Amino acid sequence: MKLKLLFILIVSSSAICFSQEKIKNAKESLKKNESSSSGSSKVTTRTTTSSSSSYDDNNNLYFDSFWEELAFNVFLGVGIGRAEYTEINPYPYYADGYGEYTRDFDGNTKRTNFKIGANFLIDRIKGIELNAVFKPIPIAGLEVSHLNFSEKGLLGSESLNITSINANYYRFREKYFSLWWGAGATYVGNEVDTWGFSYNIGTEIYPVKPLSFLFSWKQSFINDSEVDVFKAQTKYHLKRTALYTGYHDFNLGSENVSGIVFGIEYTF
């Protein structure tokens, strides 16, 4: 009996320690590869002036083509269809209407919109996200999110903080759905301490009062690795307040964290 109890304790301790390694491994995989950087420096110092000049030319060409391709992809669809004038409802399903956007203007429809929210990830690794979206005009918005992942074990605790800022273009603003894409930057804190480029795409569908469904994808490039975020949410709207649940999947470098979320958002 004592041996069995001892075995259970050893297995449990090992499982906890293994779980604790997840955030640590994620941070290690997102850090800059110092050996690659030093190797590149050595190669660079040995190159001749002509090869260095050739490298700079090629690098500039790559840089120019990268930003041209980025601009094309971010604003792809601007000329597709006719972008009709819309305004923003005070909240989804306002006055028996649908969605966030409307063409039935009255004294209560708005040109600007501001939302704040928070959600909690239910998993062995705890996740808390705070987010806000400000739209100064109906077709454009600034989205900010802050994620905190934490896990505890016998050896202590580990945490990882990720902050993203994206400028979004809300290309399709229809009665029953909206669709947007955008680009920006992501900062991974703690021992990683690095900024990287990010892009995102998302849609929210309003099929029947008081429900809506949101799907979004965001990818961030951090050093030689990536942070990917997929969200699927079902929202229940109570005027300016929305309660939601769903599934969030995070690829944090070499590690994956996913689970059910519960959240709330409020529209001003």
N, C-alpha and C positions, 0 to 999 in steps of 0.2 A: 504493500500500500504506500509506504514511504517512497519507494523507488518510482512508483507511478506518479505520485505528487511531484517529486523532483523533476521527472521528465516533462510534465506539463508546464512547470515553472520555467524550465530551460527553453522549451519551444515558444512559450509566450514571450519571454524576454527577447529571444531571437527575432520574433515577428515584429516586436516594437522597435528594435534596433534597425531592422531592415526598412520599416516604414519611415523611420527618421532619416534614413539616408536619401530619401527621394528628393527633398528640397535641396539638400547639400549637393547631390549629383546634378540637379538642374542648374544650380549656380555655377558649378564647375564647368559644365558644358557651354554655358553662356559667356563665360569669361573669354578674354582675348587670348589667343594661342601665342604665348610668348616665344616658344621655340620656333614657330613658323616665322614670327616677326624678326627674330634675331638672325635666322637663316637667310631671310630676304635681305636684311641689311648687309650681311657678308657678301652676298652675290652682287648687290648693288655697288659696293665699294670696289669690286674687282672689274666692273664694266668699264669700257673705254668711253671717251667723250662722245664719240659717234653713236655707240649703242645706247648711251644714256639719252641722247637727243632723240633717237628713234623711239625709245620707250616713252618719253614725254609726249611725242606726237601721237603715238598710238593711244596713250592714256587720255589725251585731250579729245581724240576722236571718239573713244568709248564714252567719255563723260558727256559729250555733246549728244551722241545718239541715245544715251540712256535717258537724258532729260527730255529729248524730243519724243521718245517712245512713251515716257511717263505722261507727258502732257496729252498725247494722243489718247492713251487709255483712260486717263482720269476724266477727260471731257468728251469721250466717245458718246455719241448719241445726242449731243447738243442740237444738231440739225435734224434729228429724226422726229418726224411728226410736227405738230403745231403745239407749242408750249402755251396753252391758254392761261389767261390771268386767273389766279386763284387767291383766296385768302384763307386764314386759319380759324377753325372753330375754337370757341372758348375751351372745349374739351370734346373728346370723341363721343359720337352719338348725341351731340347737342341738338335740342329741338327736334328729336326724332330723325335727325340726319345720320349720315354715315361718315366714318373716318375722321381724319384730322383736318383735311382740306375741304373747301367748299367753293362753289360758284354762285351759291344763293346768299348774296351779301345782305347783311342788315347792320344795325347799329352795334351789335355785339361781336361780329366777326373782327379778326385782328390781322395786323401785318406782321406782328412779332409773336414769339412763343418761347417759353422757358420751362424746362422740365428738370426735376431732380429725382434721384432714386437711389435705392440701396437693395442689395440682395445678398443672400447667405448660401454658400455651397455646403451641402450635406455630404461629407466624405471623411475618411480617416484624416486627410489633410483638410484643415478648415480654410475656407475662403470667404472673404468679405469684399464686396465691391461697392464703391460709391461712384455715382455718375451724374453728369449734367449735360443737357443739350440746350444751347441758346441759338434761336433763329432770328437774326435781325430783320430778315426778309423771308418770304415763304420758300424761295428756291435755294437758300444757302443757310448753313448752320455750323456752329462750332461745338464739337463733342469732346468732352473730357471725362476720363475714367481713371479711377485709382483702385488697384487690386492689392490685397494683402493675403498671402498664403502663410500658414503657420502649422507646425506639427511639433508634438511633444513626445519625448521618449525618456528612457532611463538615463541617457547621457546628457540630457538637457533639451533645449528647444532650438528650432531653426525657423527662419522667416524669410520671405521674399516679397518685395514690393515692386509693383509695375504700374507706371503712370503713362497714359496715352493721351495725345491731343491730335484730333483730326478735323480738318475742314471738309464738310460734306456738301455735295451738290445734289439736291432733291429734284431729280429730273422728271419723274412721273408722280404727279400729285392728283390722283383721281378720287372719286367718291368712295370706292370700296378698297383702295389700296394706295400705297406710296412706295417708291423705290428710289434708293439713293446709293451713291458711291463717293469716296473721298480719299484723301491722302493726308499724311501728317508725320508725327514722330512719336516714338515710344522710349521711355526711360526705364531701365531696369536698375534698381538700387542695390542696397547691401554691398556685398563684396564685388558685384559685377560692375556697378557704377558706369553705365554706358548708355548713350543715346543711339537710336537707330531709326531708319526710315520705316514707315508703315502705310498700308493702304487697307481699305475696307469696302464692303458692299452689303446692303441690307434691304429688307422689305418688311412691311407690316400690312396685314390683310384684315379687313373688317367685314366678315360675312354676315353676321347677325348680332343685334344688340343683346347683351352687353359685352360680347366676346371679341377679341382680336388675337391674331397669331403673328409673332415676330420671328424672323430668321435673319441671322447676320453672320458674317465672316470677316475676321481681321487678321492680317499677317504682318509681323514686324521682323525686320532683319537686325539681329544683334550680334556684332562681331562676325564669326563664321557660322552662327547658328540662327534659329528662328524661334519666335513666340507666336503661336497660332491660337486663335480663339474662335470657337463656333458656338452660337447660341440659338436655341429653339425655345420659345416662350409662349404660353397661353395666358392672356390677360383677362381679368374681369373688371370692367369699368364701372365705377361709382361716381359719376360726374367727374370732378377734377382728380380724383384718386383712382389708381388702378392697382389691384392686387394680382400677382402673377406667380406662376410656377413653371418649371421647364427643365431643360437639360443643357448644361454647359460643358464643353470639352476644351481643355487647355493642353497644348503641347508646349512644354517649357524646356526648350533645348532637347536633351535626350530623354526627358521624363514626360509622362502623361498624367494629368489630373482631370477627373471628370466626375460628374454626379448631378443629383437633383438640386435645384435651387428654389428658394422662396424669396420673393421680393415685393417691393412697394415703390410706386412712383407718384409724383404729384405734379400737376400742371398749373402754372401760374397764369 
